[in-house]
Amino acid sequence: MPDSPELGLHLAGLLAILVAAVLVPWIGMRMLVPSLAVSDRTVRNYRGRQVPLGLGIVWVFWAAGVGIHQAVSLALALPHEYTSSLWFEIVVAVPLVAGAFALGLIDDAFGTSGHKGFRGHLSALRHGQLTTGAIKLFGIGLLALVGAALPSELWRGVTTASVVRYGVAVLVIGLAANTVNLFDLRPGRALKAYSLLAVVAVPLGIWSLIRVDYGLPVASALFDGLLVLLIALGPVVAVWRYDLGEAGMLGDAGANAFGMLAGLLLVSALPLAGAVVVAAVLLGLNLVSERVSFSAVIERTAWLAAVDRWGRAPDTE
């Protein structure tokens, strides 16, 4: 058991994260959604209903909460027990998530339905037409190049292994950002896909902290993991009922940002072998999506359909 001063710091850190990454986005969206409901910026969903875009704005509230928390932590020179040794990775994720949000917002605001998927946007580019989807495609690729460098072994020297690790990390981040967006076709589906990736990544990160990277005590590693999980799932809590209740849609701005954070969490937590497997799975999903309807596959598979419908309001079934 930690002594009283250390326990107090742990509890203070937990409370601060709850406020910054969960409560701030939750309050922000609760106040914003009534305005979205009367907005004329709507899109037709899978049932033909006009649903307002804008749930992706949750990332603005999340970034503000996380940024303020970090600024206060630095100003007060708070110790590790309060801030978590994984905090740096979350802080550097904020501008990358914001970048994915901005790229998705451009596509939401100015994109058309004329070109779909990698093939559609690249085909348009070959014919001299730059689509907003292509801007997003290349922009997320650049963000992935930056994000993969943050935990990269390249900083300790360029070797074949470090180059391979970096390349795989780029793929995981970029593909994860697009994969979550591919699932944003039904209420709550993208949130569930993202939550699965986050819930897988954080325990792997805890294991890495205990066994591989830093040799932290188990209690400290578990505390770090809990803080990161709260940070990762805060936006999900904030928009869950609005997305599943068809009170709004994430849009590309929201879904791409969710995917970007999922990719960053995965590359921070996975060993090389695991990252290769995840990259292969994500690449396969992206390639298959060019020809196969995920919605059709889900509806034909009983357990996937049950998971997909879980949490929706009865009138959205």
C-alpha positions in Angstrom: 0.0 0.0 0.0 1.3 3.5 -0.8 1.8 5.8 2.1 -0.7 8.6 2.7 1.1 11.5 0.8 1.6 9.3 -2.2 -1.9 8.0 -2.1 -3.1 11.6 -1.9 -1.2 12.5 -5.1 -2.6 9.4 -6.9 -6.1 10.4 -6.0 -5.5 14.1 -6.9 -4.1 13.0 -10.3 -7.1 10.7 -10.9 -9.5 13.5 -10.1 -7.7 16.0 -12.3 -7.8 13.6 -15.3 -11.5 13.0 -14.7 -12.1 16.7 -14.9 -9.8 17.5 -17.8 -10.4 14.5 -20.2 -13.9 13.3 -19.2 -15.9 16.1 -17.5 -14.8 19.0 -19.7 -15.8 17.2 -23.0 -19.0 15.9 -21.4 -20.1 19.3 -20.2 -19.1 20.9 -23.5 -21.1 18.5 -25.6 -24.1 18.7 -23.3 -24.2 22.4 -23.9 -23.4 22.2 -27.6 -25.8 19.5 -28.8 -29.0 21.7 -28.5 -27.3 24.2 -30.9 -26.4 21.4 -33.3 -30.1 20.3 -33.3 -31.1 23.6 -34.9 -28.2 23.8 -37.2 -28.7 23.6 -41.0 -25.5 21.6 -41.4 -27.0 18.1 -41.6 -26.4 14.9 -43.5 -28.7 12.0 -44.4 -28.0 8.9 -42.4 -28.5 5.2 -43.2 -32.2 5.4 -42.4 -32.8 8.6 -44.5 -33.0 10.9 -41.5 -31.3 14.3 -41.6 -28.9 14.3 -38.7 -26.7 17.2 -37.7 -22.9 16.9 -38.0 -20.7 18.3 -35.2 -20.2 15.6 -32.6 -16.5 15.6 -33.6 -16.2 19.0 -31.8 -15.8 16.9 -28.7 -12.1 16.8 -29.6 -11.9 20.6 -29.2 -13.2 20.3 -25.6 -10.9 17.3 -25.0 -7.8 19.1 -26.3 -8.7 22.2 -24.2 -9.0 20.1 -21.1 -5.9 18.1 -21.7 -3.9 21.2 -22.6 -5.0 23.1 -19.5 -4.2 20.2 -17.3 -0.7 19.9 -18.7 -0.1 23.6 -18.4 -1.1 23.5 -14.7 1.0 20.4 -14.1 4.1 22.1 -15.6 3.5 25.4 -13.8 3.2 23.6 -10.4 6.0 21.2 -11.2 3.8 18.3 -10.1 5.5 14.9 -9.4 5.2 11.7 -11.3 2.5 10.3 -9.0 0.2 13.1 -10.1 1.0 13.3 -13.8 1.7 9.7 -14.9 4.8 8.6 -16.8 2.7 8.1 -19.9 1.4 11.7 -19.8 4.1 12.9 -22.3 2.8 10.5 -24.9 -0.8 11.8 -24.5 0.3 15.4 -24.6 2.2 15.0 -27.8 -0.8 13.2 -29.2 -3.0 16.3 -28.8 -1.7 18.3 -31.9 -1.8 15.1 -34.0 -5.4 14.4 -33.0 -6.2 18.1 -33.6 -4.6 17.7 -37.1 -6.8 14.7 -37.9 -9.8 16.6 -36.7 -9.0 19.5 -38.9 -8.5 17.4 -42.0 -11.7 15.5 -41.4 -13.5 18.9 -40.9 -12.3 20.0 -44.3 -13.8 16.9 -45.8 -17.0 17.3 -43.9 -17.4 20.9 -45.0 -16.3 20.7 -48.6 -16.2 17.1 -49.6 -18.6 15.5 -52.1 -19.8 11.9 -52.6 -18.4 11.7 -56.1 -15.2 9.9 -55.1 -15.0 7.2 -52.5 -12.1 5.2 -51.0 -8.4 5.3 -51.8 -9.0 4.3 -55.4 -11.6 7.1 -56.0 -9.4 9.9 -54.6 -6.2 8.7 -56.3 -8.0 8.2 -59.6 -9.3 11.8 -59.4 -5.8 13.0 -58.7 -4.4 11.2 -61.7 -6.9 13.2 -63.8 -5.8 16.4 -62.3 -8.5 16.8 -59.7 -7.6 17.3 -56.1 -10.4 16.1 -53.8 -10.8 17.0 -50.1 -10.5 13.2 -49.5 -7.1 13.2 -51.1 -6.0 16.2 -48.9 -7.1 14.2 -45.9 -5.4 11.1 -47.2 -2.0 12.8 -47.6 -2.4 14.9 -44.5 -3.1 11.9 -42.3 -0.1 10.2 -43.9 2.1 13.2 -42.8 0.7 13.1 -39.3 1.5 9.4 -39.1 5.1 10.1 -40.2 5.4 12.6 -37.3 3.5 10.4 -34.8 5.5 7.3 -35.5 8.7 9.3 -34.8 7.7 10.2 -31.2 8.3 6.7 -29.6 10.7 5.6 -32.4 13.9 3.7 -31.8 15.4 5.9 -34.6 16.3 8.4 -31.9 18.7 5.8 -30.4 20.4 5.2 -33.8 19.4 4.2 -37.3 19.4 0.4 -37.7 17.4 -2.0 -39.9 15.2 -2.8 -36.9 14.5 0.8 -36.0 13.6 1.7 -39.6 11.3 -1.3 -39.8 9.7 -0.4 -36.5 9.2 3.2 -37.7 7.6 2.1 -41.0 5.2 -0.3 -39.3 4.3 2.4 -36.8 3.5 4.8 -39.7 1.2 2.2 -41.2 -0.6 1.5 -37.9 -1.3 5.2 -37.2 -2.4 6.1 -40.7 -4.5 3.0 -41.2 -6.1 3.2 -37.8 -7.2 6.8 -38.5 -8.9 5.7 -41.7 -10.3 2.4 -40.3 -12.3 4.0 -37.5 -13.8 6.4 -40.1 -14.8 3.4 -42.3 -17.0 2.2 -39.4 -18.8 5.5 -39.0 -21.8 4.3 -41.0 -24.2 3.4 -38.2 -24.9 5.0 -34.8 -22.2 4.1 -32.3 -20.3 1.8 -34.6 -17.1 4.0 -34.9 -17.2 4.6 -31.1 -17.3 0.8 -30.5 -14.4 0.1 -32.9 -12.3 2.9 -31.3 -13.1 1.7 -27.8 -12.1 -1.8 -28.6 -8.7 -0.6 -29.9 -8.2 1.6 -26.9 -9.1 -1.1 -24.4 -6.7 -3.5 -26.1 -3.9 -0.9 -26.3 -3.9 0.3 -22.7 -3.4 -3.1 -21.0 -0.6 -3.9 -23.4 1.0 -0.5 -22.5 0.8 -1.4 -18.8 2.5 -4.8 -19.5 5.2 -2.9 -21.4 5.7 -0.5 -18.5 6.0 -3.4 -16.0 8.1 -5.9 -18.1 9.9 -4.1 -20.8 10.4 -0.4 -20.9 10.7 1.2 -17.5 10.5 -1.6 -14.9 7.9 0.4 -12.9 6.2 -1.2 -9.9 3.0 -2.9 -10.7 0.9 -0.4 -8.8 2.4 2.6 -10.6 2.0 1.0 -14.0 -1.7 0.2 -13.3 -2.2 3.8 -12.2 -0.6 5.1 -15.3 -2.8 2.8 -17.4 -6.0 3.9 -15.6 -5.2 7.5 -16.3 -4.5 6.9 -20.0 -7.7 4.9 -20.3 -9.7 7.8 -18.9 -8.0 10.2 -21.2 -8.7 7.9 -24.2 -12.3 7.2 -23.4 -13.3 10.7 -22.2 -14.6 11.7 -25.7 -16.5 8.4 -26.0 -18.3 9.1 -22.8 -19.1 12.7 -23.9 -20.8 11.7 -27.3 -22.0 8.2 -26.7 -25.7 8.9 -26.1 -25.9 11.5 -28.8 -24.3 9.3 -31.5 -26.3 6.2 -30.6 -29.5 8.3 -30.2 -29.0 9.9 -33.7 -28.8 13.4 -32.1 -25.7 14.0 -34.1 -22.9 12.3 -36.2 -19.2 12.2 -35.7 -18.4 12.9 -39.3 -14.9 12.6 -40.6 -13.7 15.2 -38.2 -14.7 13.0 -35.2 -14.0 9.6 -36.6 -10.5 10.4 -38.0 -9.5 12.0 -34.7 -10.7 8.9 -32.8 -8.7 6.7 -35.2 -5.6 8.9 -34.9 -5.5 8.5 -31.1 -6.2 4.8 -31.3 -3.2 4.4 -33.7 -0.9 6.4 -31.4 -1.9 4.3 -28.4 -1.3 1.1 -30.3 2.2 2.0 -31.5 3.1 3.1 -28.0 2.0 -0.2 -26.5 2.7 -2.9 -29.0 6.0 -4.8 -29.6 7.2 -5.0 -33.2 5.6 -8.4 -33.8 2.2 -7.2 -32.5 2.5 -3.9 -34.5 3.1 -5.9 -37.7 0.0 -8.0 -37.0 -2.2 -5.0 -36.3 -0.8 -3.2 -39.4 -1.7 -6.2 -41.6 -5.2 -6.4 -40.1 -5.8 -2.7 -40.6 -4.4 -2.8 -44.1 -6.6 -5.8 -45.0 -9.7 -4.0 -43.6 -9.0 -0.9 -45.7 -8.4 -2.9 -48.9 -11.5 -5.0 -48.4 -13.6 -1.9 -47.8 -13.0 -0.9 -51.4 -15.0 -3.9 -52.6 -17.0 -5.2 -49.6 -19.8 -3.5 -47.6 -18.9 -3.8 -43.8 -22.6 -3.1 -43.0 -23.7 -6.1 -45.1 -21.1 -8.4 -43.5 -22.2 -7.2 -40.0 -25.9 -7.7 -40.7 -25.2 -11.3 -42.0 -23.2 -12.2 -38.9 -25.5 -12.6 -35.8 -23.0 -11.8 -33.1 -21.6 -8.8 -34.9 -25.1 -7.5 -35.6 -26.0 -7.8 -31.9 -22.9 -5.9 -30.9 -23.6 -3.3 -33.6 -27.2 -2.7 -32.3 -26.3 -2.7 -28.7 -27.0 0.7 -27.1 -29.1 2.2 -29.9 -32.5 3.6 -29.0 -35.4 1.4 -30.1 -36.4 3.6 -32.9 -33.0 3.3 -34.5 -33.1 -0.5 -34.8 
